[in-house]
Amino acid sequence: MPENIIAGLDIGSHAIRIAVGQPVPAASDAKNLQMHIIGAVEVPSEGISRGTVSSIEDAVSSVSKALEQAERLTGLPVNRAWVGISGTHIMAQESRGVVGVGRSDGEIREEDVERAIEAARTVAMPTNHEILHVIPKSFTVDGQRGIKDPVGMNGIRLEVDALIIQGLSSQIKNLTKCVYRTGLDIEDLVFSILATSEAVVTHKQKELGVCVINIGASTTSLAIFEEGDVLHTAVLPIGSGHITSDLAIGLRTSLEVAEQVKVRYGHAIPDQIQKKEDVNLAELGAPDEEFVGRRFIADITEARVQEIFEKIDAELSRVERSGMLPAGVVLTGGGAKLSGMLDAAKQALRLPVSLGTPIGVTSVVDRISDPAIGTAVGLVLWGHNIVSAADEGRLGQVFSRMKGVKKVATGLGRWFKSLRP
């Protein structure tokens, strides 16, 4: 695998997606590098339920198929990847780290920032959980709050307010085991919604206040940003797969036919559908001819869509941002492609809503404009940002490296390599 190739692996309940990128000189400024996506593939996933591994054998098989397709498409071996992790087991928790600056001149350096972030890691959490990310939000120097970068300032007491993202140890190990069994090395595990945000929103939107929502098959993830920092994250146990199940029950048909009905004729706002419009289920794979009103399909769809947005609004209310984000909402993920979804979100959340597709990247791949591929592209950008920062020698990253998970992943990786012939 060429050194400058970066791969992102998004393991979802409905599909496994891999994006492969390569840094190239930007058209506007040749000194700066821009990510060029040279390949993006999607295969149906098995063995993954609600973002977590339910069958290791099936999951390994699905990831292997995606890997094989990615290598065939790009013509390059893919040996390492940045892997996204999601699921309802992931939690966010506030933490604070405090350290003293011991130098005689009192100047704060990179190592002091690192020590403060390390102090924030020592937070009380359940024994079966591991820290995925420690995200510094703001620093306080000798009582002066709201400092973004304290390096170079003078002071004797440095504090950091951080957001700790943690996940269930067993689920983290199961996921890393699946990836390693395909022969792929893990660069790092990244909370999927944070990676998605790297691809679909700009720095200005994060400064103003924005909510990124990824509607997957069985979970909906969201991340709220304000003043450039992560304010809140959540993973809700409800997604577009529940709409399919509702349609299967309401139309008394199979899940396969219900999925086709949802994709082709589903609509989140019944008022926009004519009452006399009918759909023949036989054309979508049903065994017998059966005509169903499209308005009835939209009524079933709307009920579940409303529930999803009610739960999202409840999360916004928890951090007092319901209807109060200037940059609005960015919808992404496979579920965001449902007809009428943007209008339904505007009505329910009382905010401006846009569809999130990867920005700031170039590509010859048609699929790059698909909202469902956003997380895989975001993982590539996340990897590129960290590699670039390491090359420049910048240590105090906004998203610090997840040492605990990296250690577990490396240990498992060595064990699997020792089993290979």
N, C-alpha and C positions, 0 to 999 in steps of 0.2 A: 504493500500500500504506500503510494507516494507520501512523503512527509507532510505536504501542504493540503492533502485531502482531508476533509472533516465530514464525518457521517453522523446523522441524528436518527435514533431509533425510537419511534413512538408505538408503544404496545397498548393497544386499545381493546375494548370488549368486542367491538364489531370488526375492526381491521387492524393489521400491523402495517405501519407506514415507515419507509426509510427514505430520507433525503440525503444526497451526497453533494457537497459543495467544495469549491476551490476558490481561494482568494485571488482576485485579479485587480490590476490598477483601475481605479475609478475613472470614468470618462471625464468628469469635471476636474479632478485633481489626481494626476498620476502618482503623486507621493502617497496618497491614501489608498488602502486596499478595500475593495468591495467584494462581497460574497457572490460568486456565480454558481448557481445550482446546475449541476451537470446531469443529475438523475433523480427521479422521485418515483417510487413504486408503492403499490398498495395491494395487499392480499387479505382475504377473509381470515379472521382470527378464530382459533379454537383453543379451549383450555384457559380462557381469560373471562372472568365474570366480575362485573362491577369494578373493573380496574385492577383486580387482584387475580393471582394465579389459582385456578381451580383444578387444573390437571397439567402437571409438569411435562409429560410426554407430548400431549397435544400442543401445548404452548411452544415447546422446542421445535416441533415439526413446522408450525406456522411461521416462527421467526426464521427458520432455515430456508423456507420457501421464499420469503421476502428478501433474504440475504442473497440467495441464488439469483433472483430476478434483478436485484440492484447491481450485482457484479456483471451480469450479462448485458444490462442496459448501458452501463458506464464503460465496460471493457477493462475495469480496474479491480484488483482484489480489495475487499473491505475487511480489514483486520480489527479495527477499533471503532468504537462509536460512543457518543454521548447518549445516554439512555434516559427516557422520561419515565417518571413514576407518578401514579395518581391512585385514587381510591379513597373511600370514606374513612380509612384508618389514619389518614394524614391530618394532623392538627397544627394549629398555630398558637403560639403563646408569647406574651410580652415578657421581656427580661431586661435587666439593667446590670451593667458592669462598671465597676469603679476601680481606678488605679491611681497611684501617686507618681508624679514625674520627679525622678530622683536627681536629675542633673543640676549642677550648680548654676548654669545659665537659664534653667527652667524652660528650655525649648522642647516642644513636643515633636517627637520623630515617629517614623513609621512603626518602629518596634513598640512604642507606647500604645499606638492605636491597636496593634495586634494583641497586646496584653489585655487591653480593655475588652476587645471582642472575645478573647479567651475567657475572661472573667464572666462575661455574659452567658457563656456556654454552660457554666456550672449552675444550672437551674434545676430545681426539683421536678422530676418527671417520673412516670411509671417505669418500673425496672425492665419491662418488655418493649420499651420504645427506644429508638435511636434518633439522634439529631441529623436531619438532612441538610438544613441551611441555617446559618446565623446571619440575619440580614440587618446590618446597622442602619438605623433610621436617622438619628441625629445625635450630635455630641454636645456635651456641656463642659465648658472649661471654666473652673473657678466660679461656678454659679451662672455663667453666661450661657443661656440656652440657644438651641436652634442652629448650631454650627454644623455645616455640612462636611468640611474637611479641616480638622484642627492641626494638620501637619505644618510646622513652621511657626505656630503661635506659641506664646509664652504662658505658662501656668504651672500650678503645683498639683492640681487635682483634675483628672480627666474622667468623665463619665460618658457612657454610651447607652442609648435606648435602642434595643434590638428586638427583632421579631424572630422567634425560634420556630422553625418548621420541623416537626418530628413525625416519624412514622413507626408502624409496628415492625419490630425486628424480624419476626418470622416472615412477613410479607416481603420485606426488603431482601432477605436471604433467598426466598423462593424465586424472586424475579431475577436476581443476579445469577442464581444457579441455572435458570432457563437460558439466559444469554450466554453464559460460559459454555454450556453444553453444545452450543452451535459452533464453538471455536472462535467466538468473537470476544475481544478484550473490551472491558468497560473503562472509558476515560473517567467518567463520573456519573452518578445518578443525579437527576435534576427534577425538581417538582414541576410537572408538566405545564401547569397554568402559567408559571413564571417564565418558562421557555417560550410558550405561545405569545406572551406579552412582548418578548424581545422582537418577535416577527411582525406583529400586527398593529402596534401603537408607537407613536413617535415620543421623543423625550419631552416635547412641548405638551403633548396630551397628558403625560404622566405628571408634569408640573402643575397643570391646571386642575386635574382631578378627573380620573376616568375609571370605568369598571370594564374589565375584560371578562367575557363570559364564553366558556367553551362548552357547547351542548353536545355531549357524546351520546353513545348508545344507551348506556345504563347509569352514567353519572353526569352531573353538570358541575363544572369547576368555575370558580370566579376569583379574581384578584382585583382589589380596589387600590388605586394609586393616587397619591396627593403629594404635591411638592417634590415630586421625583422619587418618593419612597413608597414602599408597600405598606398600606394602611391595614389591610385585612385580607385574608384568604379563606376559602371554604370549599368543600367538596360535598355536593348534595346527592343523595342516593336515588336520583330520578333523571331520566334522559329520554331521548327520542325513541328508544326501544320500547318504552312504556306506551307510546302512542300506537306503535305497531300492535302491541298486545291488546290494547283497547279496541282497535279496529277489528282484530281477529275475533274478539268476543262479540262486539256489536254487530258485525256483518255475518257472524257464524261461518267463518272461513278459516283457511290455514294461515299460519304465520307468513309463509312465502307469498301468498296472494295479498295478505294485509300489507306487507312491506311494499309490494308493487303499487297497491292502491295509495298508500301514503306518499310515495315518491312521485307518482304521476298525477294524482288527483287530490291529494291532501291539501287543506288550506286552513290557516289559523284563524281566519275571520269569516264566519258563515255569511254575513251581510253582503260580502263582495261576490257571492255565488248566486247564479240564477236558480230559482226553485225548480224549473222544469228540466234541468240538466241531469241526465242519467249516465251511469257507468255500467258496462257489461262485464261482470267478473270473469266470464269465460275467456275473454280476450286477455286477461291477466293470469291465466293458468288455472282457474277454477274448473272442476270437472263438468259442471252443468251451467247452462245459461241462466244468469240471474242479474236482473237490473236493479241497481241501487242508486238512489238520489245523491248527487254530489253534495247537495246542501246537508244531507244527513251525515255524510262522511266528514264534512267540515265541522258539524256540531260535536261529533265525537272527538275530533282532533283539538278543537278549541278548548274543551274541558281540561285536557291534560296540559296544554300549552299554558293556560291560565294558572294552573297549579304550579308549574315550573317557575313562572315569573312572580307568583306570590311568595314562593320560598326565597327567591333571589331578593325581592324587595324587603323581606324580613331580615336578611343578612345586611342589606344596606342600612336598614333602621338600627341594627345593633351598633353600628359605628356612626349613627346620626348623619347619614349621607343619602337618605331616601329622597329622591327628586332634587338632589343638591350637588350634582357633579357637572361642572361647566363643559367638560369635553364629552360628557355623556357616556354611552355604552357602546362597546364594540363586540358584536356577536361573531363567534367563530365556531368551528367544529362542524361535523356532518349534519347535526340537527338544525343548524342555522340556515340551511339551504331550503327548508320547508317553505312553501309559498305563504306569504302573509306574515311570516315570523317577525320581520322588522316592524311592521305596523302594529302587531300585537304587543311587541316589547315597548314601543312608544306609548301606547295607551296604558299598559300596566305599570310601567316604571316612571312615567311622566318625565322622560329624559330624551335628548336627541340620540338616535340609534343608527349605527352604520354596520355594514358587513365587513368583517376583518379578513383581509387577504394579505399574504406576505408583502411587506414594503422594504425598500432599501436593498433589494437583491436583484440580480439579473438572471435570466434563464432562457433557454431555448425550449424548455419543457412546458407543454401546454397546461399540465396539471398544476402548475405553480399558482394559478389564480383560484384554485379550489380552497375554500375555507377549511376543509377537512385536513389539508396537508400542512396547515399553519404550525402545529406543534413540532413536527419533524423538522421543518425549516428553522423554527425558533431554537431547536436544540443545536443545529449547525451554527447559528449565529452566536448562541451562548458559548459554545466551544471556541469559536473564532475570537470572541471578545476576551475570554480568559487567556487563550494562547498569546494574543497580541499584547495583553497587559503584562504577562510573564516575560515576554521578549523585551518589553520596555523597562522591566525591573520595577513596575508599580505593584506594591504588595497590598496596600489597603484597599481592596476591591469592595465595591458596593455589595456584591454577592460573594462572601468569603467562601473558600473551598471547603467542602464538607469532609473534614478529616476522618470523622468516625466511620462514615459510610465507605469512604475510599479505602480505609484499612480493612474493613470486612470484605469488601469486593476483591481487594488484592489477595487476601488470604484464601478466599474461595477459588480465585483464578489460579493461584499456584497449585492448589489441590487438584483441580480439574486437569491442569497441564501435566501433572505427574501421572494421571491415569491414561493419557493419550499414548498410543504405541509409538 
